[in-house]
C-alpha cells in the first residue's frame, strides 16, 4: 500500500496519470465523430418539471461568464432520472458545470485560479523548477481541454458533479471538493482514503447505471455518447456528439468548424506562464 505522505510516490503517480491522460487526448483527436444534430434542453427546467431536487453551481466559469446548464435533450432526461435516484438515496445531485461554448473553454484554460494551480503542480512535479511551455501545454490540455475535439463539455455531452445530503445539506465527501487538481483527483487515487474512494465509486455506479461514463482522471466528470465514452468502453463506432456551436434562440447546433484548432496556442501559454509566475511571486 502506498503511504499517503510519500512525496516521491505522489509525484510519480501524478506524472504517470497525466501521461495516461495525454494518451487518451491523442485518441480523442483521432476518434471519428458523426454529429447527430440533436438539440439542447435545460437541466434546471427539466428537474423542476419532474419535481426532482437538484442543485446548480452559482459560481462563474471564467471572468463574468455564467455557467450554461443546458445539454443534449436526451441526456437531460437521463440526468433527471439520476437526480431522482439520488433523492431516493437521500442525496442531492449538484451540477457544477455543463455545456461550455468554445469561448468559455478558451477563457477557462487561462482562468488564473485554474492556470496557477496547474503551474504550481508542474513546479512541484519538477522539484521546484519552472516548467517549459511545452510541459505546461501538455498538462493543461489534459486538465482543461485546450482543443474543441477533446472537450466533452463543448459537445453538450458532459457534466461535472458534486453530491449533497438531503437531510442536513452537507457534502457527500469524496476526499476532496470540486475542483481539486492534484494526484488526488483521479477516481481511484491511492492517496485518497479508502472510504472516500468507495463513496466516489458509489456515486459513479449511480451515474453508470444510466450509461454516463466517468473520466478516470477527474472524480467529478461524467459523459455519454461522445468520443470519450466510446474510447473508454472500447466502442470503435463513430460517436454521435462532437463539439458544436449552439444557438439558444433556435436550438440549432452546428459542428465547430475546426475542432482541432488550439484554443490557446503555445505563445499564449508562454505569456500565461509569465503572468502566473508574477502572481506566485506576489
N, C-alpha and C positions, 0 to 999 in steps of 0.2 A: 504494500500500500504506500502511495506517495505521501510523504509528510507535508502537511498543509503549509508549513513555513519554510520549505526548501526553496530558496530563491532561484538557484540554478535550475531546478526542475521546473519551476514556474516559467522561467524564460524559455527553456527548451520546448515546453508544451505550447506556449503562446506562439513561438516561431513555427512549430510544426502545424498547428491549427490554421495559422494564417496562410501557410503554403498549401495546405489541403484546400482551403477556401479559394485560393487563387487557381488551383487546378479545376475547381468547379466553374469559376469565372470563364476559364478558357473553353470549357464545354458549352457554357451558356452562349458564348459568342458564336459558336458554330451550329447551335441547335436550330433545326427548321421550325418556322412558325407559319401556320395557316390561319391568319386572323379571321375570326368568325363574324366580327362586326356587331357583336352583342352590346346593347346599350348599358347604361348605368342606372342604379337606383340608390335611394337614400337609406342608409342604415338606421339613423335616428327615427325617421318616419316609419320604417318597417317595424322596428322594435316597439314603437308606441302603438301602432295599429294592432300588433299582436299581443299587446299588454305584457311584454317581456321587459323586465327591469334590466337595463344596460346603462353603462356609463361611457362618457366620451371625454377625452382629454381637452382641456381648455387652453393649453399652452400653445405658443406659436411654433411653427415648424422651423422658421428661419426669419429673422428680421420681424416684419409685421405680417407675415403670411399666415393666415388661418389654415388649420388643417381641414381637409376635404373628406367628409365621411360618406363618400359615395364609392361604390364598386360595381362590378358586373352584376346585372339583375339577378341571375340565377344563384350567384354566390351570396347575395344578400339574404335570400331565403334560407340558405344553409347556415349562415352566421346567426340569424334569429333563432333557428332551431337549437343551435349550440347554446345560445344565451338562455333559452328556456330550460335546457338540460341542466345548465349551471344553477339557475334559480331553484330548480327542484333539488339540487345537491346542497343548497344553502349558500350559494355563491352568486356573485355578480360579475359578469364579463365586462371589462373596461376596454374599449378600443382606444389605443394610444395613437395610432396612425393608420391611414388607409390609402386612398389614391393620392399620388403626387404628380403634378404636371412636370414637364421637363424642366421648366424654370425653377420650380420648387426644389427639385432634386439637385440642380446645379448650385443653388444657394445653400442647400443643406450640406453639401460637401465642404463648402467654405465657412460654414457657421462656426464662429470662434470656439464655442464650448465643445463642439464635436472635433474640429480640426486640432485644437490644443490637446485634447485627450489622446488622439491618435499619435500626435507628435511626442507627447510625454511617454507613451508606451514604447515608441520606437527608440527613444533615447534610453529608456530603461532596458530594452532588449539589447542594445549595443553597449551596455555598461557605462553609460554617461556620454557617449559620443553623439554628435548631431547626425541624423540620418541623411543620406543623399536624397535629392528629389526623386530619384528612381525608386528608392526604397519606400518613401512616403507614398508615392503614386501606387506602388504595389499593394501596400497595406490599405490605403484609402479605398481602392477600387473593390476590395473585399468587403470592407465595413460600411461603405457609403455609396456603392454602385455609381461610379463616375461615368456611366455609359447607359443609354436607354435600354439597350438589348439585354442587359444583365439585371435590370431593376424591376422586380415584380410589382412594386408599388406603382410604377408608371404604366403597368398593364391593367391596373384596376383589379388585380387578382390576389392581392396580399393584404394582410392586416398584422399590425403589431399589437400585442395584448398584455394586459395585467388582469388580475382576478382579485376580488374583494369578498369578504364575508358579509352576508346579508344582515346578520343579527347585530353586529357591532361596528361594521364599516371598516374594519382593519384589513390590511392587505393579506391575501393568501401568500405567505412568504416563500419565495423561490431562491433564497440565499442572497439575492441582490435585487435592486429595483430596476425597472426600465429607466434609463437607457445605459446599463452597465457596458463598458467596453474594456475587457481585460481577459486574462487567462481564465476567469470565472464565467465568461459569457457563453462558451459552448454548452449545449444542452447537458452533456454528461461529464462536465469538467471534474477531474479528480480533486480539485481544490475547493469544491463546494461540499458542504456537509451532506452525508448520505440521505438524511431526512428531507433536505431541500431538493436534492436531485429527484427523490421519489415524488415530491409534490409537482415538480416540473413535468415528470413523466405521467402523472395522473391527469394533469391539465392537457398534456399532449394527446393522451388516449381519448379524451373527450373531443378534441379537435379532429383527430384522425378517424374517429368513428364516422365522421361526415366527410372524409377524404381530404381534409386540409392537411398538408404535409409540413412538418417542421423543418426549418433550415437548421442544420446541425450546429452551426457556429453562432447562433443567436437564439437564446431560450425563449424569446418573446415573439418570433416571426413565424407566420404560417401562410401558405399559399396553395392555390389549387388551379389545375388545368393550364398551367403555364410551363415554360421550358424547365424551370427548376423542379417542378413536380415530376415531369417526365424523366428528367435525369436521375433524380433520387429514387424513383420507383422502377427504373430500367425500361421505360417505355420509349422505343425509338421513333414512334409515330410523331408527325408534326403536332405541336401544341396549338390550342385554339385561341389563346390570348397572348398578344405581344404588346410592346409599348405603343400607346396611342395618344393622340390629341383628342380631347373630349369637349364637345360644345354643350354646355349646360342648358342653353336655350332650346336646342333641337334634339338633344340626347343622341347626337350622331358622333360616332368615333371614326377617326381616320388614322391609319398607321403612321407612326413617326417616320418622316422622310428618310432620315439617315440614322438608323438605330445604332450604328457602330461608331458614330461621331463622339469623341470625348466631350463631356460636359465642361470639364476643366482641364485643358491641355497642360503638358509638363511645365511650360513657362509660368502658367498661372499658379501651379503647385509650388514652384520655386518662390514666387512672391509671397504666397501664403505662409510658407515656412519661415521666411524672414520676418513677417508680421507676427507670427506666433511666437518666435524666439524673443522678439521685443516684448510681447505681453508676458512671457515667462520671466524675463529679466526684471520687468516692472513689478 
